[in-house]
């Protein structure tokens, strides 16, 4: 189960980073070449999805840290 959580966290992190790159490239193309290669979505929409994925990754990471700290202090998580 722990390895599955790790894989999911990494996938979401890389997806968020990829969306950030795509949004940046699309914005640069719009500014310099007047080309929008993502017609229905704008760069802001893509950045919104990247932020959602990063928030999910942060929440999973904080949960993992909480479990590790609780296991060290031998207290059950609340």
JOWOVEN-V489869 format. One line per field, one symbol per residue. psi: psi as a letter, one per 20 degrees, with the letter a starting at -180 (. if undefined). A space follows every 50 residues. Layout:
psi->???
This chain:
psi->hhhgggggggghghgggghggghggggghgghikpoimghqrhhgghghg hgghhgggghghgggghghhhhikqqq.
